[in-house]
Amino acid sequence: MNIWIAIALTAVGCYLAKLLGLLVPAGVLERPLAQRLAALLPVALLAALTAQQTFGDGQHLTLDARGAGLAAAALALVLRAPFLVVVGSAVVVTAGVRALGQAPW
């Protein structure tokens, strides 16, 4: 039953957040600061999520194969590689580092 209560509260919260966004006056949304924040906020949130998923392990920071994969993806981005090459390089490097880390030597 607790799960259904959590689902219902989440649904109501999402509806209220959307309603609140519709009630904001147009003048507030047209300000340069609001437009700048709206452009930069998704990038900042995605960067924070990527960092948390890559270097977080519960309550601890960790550096493992995911960090190497992220570094490979960043290098591919700097070299202006296509998106599939960026993702593929991250996958291959992460898998390679994991395979080397679990080798029986």
Secondary structure, DSSP 8 states (H G I E B T S, - for coil): -HHHHHHHHHHHHHHHHHHHHHHS-HHHHTSHHHHHHHHHHHHHHHHHHHHHHHHEETTEE--SHHHHHHHHHHHHHHTT--HHHHHHHHHHHHHHHHHHHT---
